[in-house]
Amino acid sequence: MNDFMALLVARQNERELAAALERNAAALGTAVAGAQGLGASLVARLGRDFATQSGLALAGPGQRPNTDELTVRERQVLALVAGGLTNRLIGGRLFISAKTASVHVSAIMRKLGVSSRTGVAARPLTKK
């Protein structure tokens, strides 16, 4: 029973983290737009750079123009899969759970139209 409860808590924590990241991405997007509107292009660029390095989508997940495109985080995961890392190692590198890494790998496979990690690793630059 303890393992089951730990799994439930972990999944709830992941959902809460995802929601917090989405809120923070939206707030950062608003700040970047405001800085740009005020002519503070350096601040806007720093905000965009931070979002890119953090894997945050400033437009928000529901506003991506093409859902077949790989997200910044998916491109990070793709590079690690191409390097031969397991989901557990990918999770450690990106500070996410192995399950979250697995979800990213599955999304990448769907978007690239391949059915294996080998297929993902063989096509790292063919689709962004």
N, C-alpha and C positions, 0 to 999 in steps of 0.2 A: 504494500500500500504506500510506503514511503516513496518508492520510485515513481509511482503513478502521480502522487501529489507533487513531487519535484518536477515532473514533466508538465503538469498543469501550470505550475507557477512559472516555469521557464517559458512556456508558450504565451502566457499572459504578459510576462515581462517583455517578450519580443514584440507583441502587439502594441504595448504601451510605448516601447522604444520607437517602433515604426511610426506611430501617431505623433510622437514628439518630434521626430525628424521631419515629418511632413509639415508640422506647424512651424518649426524653425526654418525650413526651406522657404515657406511662404513669407515668413517675416523677413528673412534675408533678401528675398526677391523684392519685397516692398521697399526695403532700405536701399537696395541697389538702384531701383527705379527712382526713388526720391533723390538719391545722390546724383544720378545722371540728370534729373530734372533741374537740380540746383547748379549744375555745371561742375560738380565735384567728380570729374572723370577718374581721377586717381583712386578715390574712395570706391567708386563703382567698380573699377577694374579689380581692386583688391577683394571686394565682395564676390565678384564673379570667379576670380581665381580660387578663393577659399571654397566656394561651392563646388567647383570642379575637382579640387584636390580631396574634398570630403565626400564626393559622390552624391551631392545633393542636386536635385533638379529644381532650379529656381521657378520654373513655370508651374510646378506641381505635377503630380502623376496623372491627374485627369486631364491635363491640358497639353500633353505631348502631341505634336502634330502627326507623328507616325509611330504607332505602337510596334511596328516591325523593326524599328531602329533599336540598336543596343543602347542602353543607358550607360552613363559614365561608370557606374558600379559594375555593370555587366561586362564592360570592356576591361575593367580591372580583373575581374574573375576570369575572363577569357584568357588574358595574358598568363595568369597563374595556372590555368588548366593546360595551356599550351606548354608551360614549363614542367608539366608532369606532376603537379601537386594534387594531393587528395583533398576532398572536401574539408577534412579536419585541419589540414595544413593551411588551406585557403582561409578558413575561418580564423585561425590563429594570426595569420598575416594581416587580415582586414578587420580584426576585432569583431567578428560576427560568429554566430554558432555554425557548426558543421551543417545543421539542417538548413539554415538560411543560405549557406553556400550552395547546398544541393538545389534549393529552389532557384537560385540564380543560374546554376548550370542547366537546369531543366528549361528555363526561359530562353537561355542562349541556344540550346539545341533546337527548341521550337522555332525560334526566329531565323536560325541558319538553315533549318530544314534537314538536320542530321539526326541520327538516332543513337549516337554513341559519343563518349568523351574523345575517342580517337578522331571522330569526324569533326568535333569542335576544334581540337588541336591542329587538325590539318587545314582548317580554314580560318585562321585568326584574323586575317586582314581583308577578307573578301566582302564582308558586310559590316557596316558600322552601326 
